[in-house]
Amino acid sequence: MWLILLFRICLLGGILFVVWKWGDWKNRGRYYPTVLFIMTVNLAVCLITYHHTLWNYHPDALVKTQTTIELLNSFVMLPSTAFAFLSRFPYSSDAFYQYGYILLWALVFSTLEFIDKTIGGIYYEKGWSWEISTLFDCAIFLILRLHYVSPFWAWLITFVRTAVILVVFNFSSAEFK
């Protein structure tokens, strides 16, 4: 339990340091719509999957509820990540560097989730797995970039992707809150 807490504190401190140090603060308004997008999508996922969770977090020494962890994700971790990701995106480089940058962020997220899984901080249910989560991380960073340049297409793809996940992982409307 204390190891999970230590990991989460280091993770939170790490992302806040990255945002403080390398965030594009003078242009933060340009990233604001995408930050709101990731917050909205995560909160919607929390609501939709309330009775049919695909992953859950074990409590740690201080944070005892799933809701508290998801609120931290929605209002701190994911907005900070989106801001940091977009702040250093290689806009003028060729597509190779851009896709490499996206893959790097997905790899970092996937590695952190693997560590969290290994120490018992997160567990999966109903067919979800770390491998699926890794693919999901790739999709998240692609969608963040897409939202920054074309919000309409990002929302459309997010709705379609959500519908596919609901079908593949056997959600029924009776499970919705």
Number of C-alpha atoms within 10 A of each C-alpha: 13 11 14 21 16 13 17 16 11 12 14 17 13 12 17 18 13 16 20 13 11 14 20 18 15 7 10 14 11 15 21 14 14 24 24 16 21 21 21 14 16 18 17 12 13 19 14 18 17 14 13 19 17 16 16 14 19 17 19 19 11 9 12 12 12 13 13 12 18 17 15 13 18 21 17 15 19 18 22 21 22 23 23 22 23 21 19 12 14 16 11 8 9 9 11 8 14 17 15 12 17 21 17 14 18 22 16 13 17 20 14 14 18 18 15 19 17 11 13 16 21 18 17 15 12 12 11 14 13 17 11 10 19 19 13 15 20 19 17 18 22 17 22 22 19 17 22 18 12 12 17 12 13 20 16 11 16 17 13 12 13 15 12 12 12 16 10 10 15 12 18 10 9 7 11 12 11
